[in-house]
Amino acid sequence: MRNLLLLFIIISITACSNNKKDMVNAMEGYWNIETVTLPDGSEREFPFSNHMDHFEIEGTNGLKNRVSPTYDGGFVNYGSPAAFTWEVVDKDVVLTFKDGESRYQQTLKKCDGSTLILLHDNGTEYIYKAHENAQE
């Protein structure tokens, strides 16, 4: 019985870890911000935006670029890319961004390939929808 309980715990930890990694990998691609909820509860909706975020993931490292689509179906980067690392902390996936001297964190609340929710360490919540016409 003791061995069975130990096996169950090990399988649970491994499955949870793989699930988090799958969620991070699902971030890869182009995302449109749909709604931003500020810490005071006020919301700002973005029904149409010509700008989006592009996430690239490699292992525990990532890169976030601001991009705009072009008429030929491609994308143009603007601004500086933001490098980040990710790790599981207390059952949450935490993205740590470092931009020069500044550093901030966002918690990955959800990513299922169609919806992405990030909670900034200042309390701002970003809800994204996957960009449907991305040609990668």
N, C-alpha and C positions, 0 to 999 in steps of 0.2 A: 504494500500500500504506500509506503514511504517513497519507494522508487517511482511509482506511478505519479505521485504528487510532484516530485522533483522533475520528472519528464514533462508534465503539464506546465509547470512554471517556465521551464526552458523554452518550450514551444511557444508559449504566450509572449515571452520577451522577444524571441526571434521574429515572430509574426508581426508584432507591433513595430519593431525596428524596420522590417522590410516595408511595412505599410507606410511609414513615415518617409522612407527613401522614395517609394513610388509617388507619394504626394509631391515631394520636391521635384522629382523628374518630370511630373506633369506640368510644372511651371514653365518648362522650356517652350518658348514660342512667343507669339505676339499677343498682347493684351490691351484692351481698351478700358480706361477707367469709366465705370458706370455711375458710382456714387461714392462720395466722401462724407463720412460722418465725423464731425469734430468732437472733441472731448465734452463740450457743453451740450451735446445732443443734436445740434443743428446739422442739417444735411444739405449737401450741394450735389445736384444731379448733373450728369454730362450726357445728354441725349445724343449729341454728335460731337465728335472731336477728331481733328485731323492728326492728332498726336497719340502715340501709344508707347507702351513699354515693351521691350524685347528682352527676355531672360534667356541666358545660356547657362547650362549647368554642366560641370565636369567634376565628378567625384563630390567632394565637400566644398568646392569652390564654385562661384558663379559670377556672372557679369550682367548688369542691367543697363540697357541703352534706351534713350529716348529716341524714337524714330517717327518719321512721317512717310506715308505711302506716296509713291510717284505714279504718274499717269501710265507708265509702262508695266505696272504691277510689282515694281521693286520697292525698296525702302531707302531713305536717306537718314543717316544718323545725325543727330545734332546734340551739342553739349558734350560733356565728358562722360564716358562710361563709369558706372559705379561698381566697383568690385566688392564682393561679399563672400563670406564663408557661412556655412550652415552647420548646426549641430542640434541634437535632441537634448533639451534641458527640462527636467521635470515633466516629461511626457509631451512637451511642446517642441515644435521645430522653430528654432530661433535663427534668423538671418542677421549677421553682424556686418554692417556696411562701414567701410573706412574710406574717407575721402579727404586726403591730405591730413590735417590735424583733427578734423571732425570725425566722430564715430557715433553711430546710432544703431538701434536694433529694431527689427520688425518680427512679429510672431506670425507664422504661417497658420492661419486658422482653418483654411479649407483650400483645396485645389483638386478638382475632379476632372480637369481637362476642358470644362466649359465655364466654370466659375472659380475665381481666385479671390481669397480674402486675406488681406494683410493688416495686422494691427501694429501701428507704430508705437514706439516706447513713450511717446507723448500723449497717447490715448486716441489718436486719429485712426479711423478705420477706413481702409481702401477696399472697395469691391470692384473687381474687374470682370469683364466678359471676354472670352477668347475671341480674337479677331478671326472672322470666318473666311475671308478671302486672301489670307496670307499665302504667298507663293514663296516657299523657302528653297 
